[in-house]
């Protein structure tokens, strides 16, 4: 298997490459790096977003922000619209050009909605439409908040017939419908097998939402 022959490159991220594996090493380096702040136009601002760990909530996103005014108990009904794929470099979305990955935006949003419905939120609605953040207040949406996602990068280590590890970096924001404030923001990068892409992202987002529930409200 091509990936197995190049695993050594994953542990030597200093510019070295094995004969015949240079291309795959570049992909492995991209797959292994951490999430980074990059203004894609998805978040209003990156103020306050930071990295941090919490023993009580293992597996938090690489970067996140929780508003002190979040009041998670007020968000009973939440809608999850179609994800976007805004990026400053379209080469970061090479994975979406591969047949096996073309539905990843839909599958990721679907998985999040199914996981959070009746658990994190009382009622989670999955919308097939893409919602413009500027329209949230104007449209008077019949929900308490909107959980939005943006895939800013996805890199596949496999081709059409050999879909292996997949690195994906996603931005998230929970927008309060009444105020329009992004009360929760996160950026997370995960590297998993193709069939576990959504699982890796949902795990981090769940940890963040659980932490947000216990933030003292100002």
N, C-alpha and C positions, 0 to 999 in steps of 0.2 A: 504493500500500500504506500502511495507517495508520501502521505503525511508521516507515517511511521519511519520512513527512511530519512526524514529530515527533522526528527524530534530533537536531535542534538542542537540544531539551530535555535530552538526555543530557549535553551539554557545558556546560549552564548550570544547574547544580544549586544555584542560589542563591535559588530561590523564584519565578523568572520562569517564565512559560508563554506559549505561542503560542496565538493564537485557535483554539478548537476542539480543542486538544491537552492541556488541563489534566489530564484523566484519565490520558492516556497518559504524561504527564510524571511524575506521581506514581509510576506503575508503573516508569518508567525509573530514577527515583531509588532505588526499592526494589531494582531489579535491580542497580544499580551499586555499592551499598555493600558494605563488607567484612563478614566474619563477626564475630559478637559473642558474648560469653559471656552466656548466659541460662540460669538453672537450670530445666530442664524436668523434672528428676527422673530423667534418663537416666544421667548420670554420678554416681558416688558423691560426688565432689568435683572442684572445678576447680583444686585446689592444683597449682602447677607448670606449668599450661598457659599457653603464651606464644606469641608470634609470633617468627619468626626466619627468616633465609635462610642458605643454605649453597651455595656455588658448586659443590660436588661433587654436590649433589642439588637441581638446579633444579626449581621447581614444587612445593615443599612446601606442605602445607595452611596456611591462614591462621593457625590456632592449633593447637598440638600439645604433647604431653608424651611423653617416652620415659623409662621407668623405667631406672635404672642397673642393675637386676637383671633386665632383660628376657630375656636368654639366648635369642635368636631361634632358635638351632640346636636348641633343645629342642622347638620347636613343629613337628612333622612333620605331624600330622593336625589340621586345623582345621575347625570347622563354622561355617557362616554361616546363621543362622536368618532368619526373616521379619523385615523391618524394622518398626519402630514409627513413629508420627507424633505423638509427645508435643510439645506446645507450650503456652506460656502464653497464647496468643491464637489461637483457631481461625481467625481471619481470615487468618492467615499461611499457611493451607493451602488458599486459594482455588483454586489450580491443580489440586488433587486432585478438585475438583468438576467439572472439564471432562472431557468424554468421552475426549479424546485422552491425558489424563494419568492416568487412573484406575489404570493398571497400572504406574505408574512405580516404586512401592515394590518390586514383584516384579522388574521389569526391572533395577533398579539392583543388587539383591542377586544376581541371576542373572549379570550381567555381571562383578561382582567375583569371584564364585566361579569362573567360566570363565577369567578372566584369571590368577588366583593358583594354580589347580590345576596342580601339576606344575612350577611356576616358583618363586614365592615360598615356597610350602609344598609338601611332597611329595604330600600328599593333601588336597584341599579338598572338603568335603562341603556341599552345599546342602540345608538343611532347610526345609520348607514351614511348619514350626511356629514359633511365637514362644516364645523361651526367657526365662524370668524369671531375672535375674541371681542372685537369692537361691536358686534351685534348682540352680545349676550344680554346686556341691559336693555337694549332697544327692542329686542324681540319678546321681552317679558316671558322667558322660558318658564314652563310650569314645573321647575325643579329648584332645589336649593343650591346646587353647585354643578359645575361642569369639570370633569376630569379629562384633560386633553393630553395628547402625546405626539411627539415628533421624533421620527427616526432620522438622526443626523448622520449616521454612518452604519453601514453593514458590509462586512467583508467575508467572503466565502473562500475557504481553502480548497474547495473541490470544484470540479467542472460540472458539465451537464450530467455526466454519468458517475461522478464520484463526489457527492456532496458530503464533505467532512465537517470539520469544526467551523463554527460561525461566530464571528465577533460582531456584536451589535451595540451601538451606543444610542440611548434614547433619552429625550428630555420630557419631563412631565410637569404639569401644573394643575392645581385644583383651584378653580376660580369661583369665588363667591358671586352668585347671580345678583344679589341685591346691591353689593358695593363695587363689584368688578375687580376686587383685589385678588391677586394671586397669593392665596394664603398658604399654599404649599408648593414648593418647587424642588425638583430633583433632576440629576443627570446621572445615569448609571450605564456602565459598560460591562457586558458579560460575554464570556466565551464558552460556548457549549456545543453539543451535537445539534444537528438540524432539528430534531424532534423535541429538543429541550430549550429552544430559544425563549419561548414565552415563559417557561417555568423559572428560568434564571432571573428574568425581569420582575415577574410577579412576586417572587420571594423578597426581593429588596424593597419593592413598593409596599408590600404588606407590613414589613418591619417599620417603615417610615410612618405609615398611617396609624399603626398601633402606638408608636411613640407620640405622634401628634395628639392622640386621644388623651394623653396624660400630661400635656403641657398646661401649666396653670394659666387660666385665662385672665387677661388684664381688664 
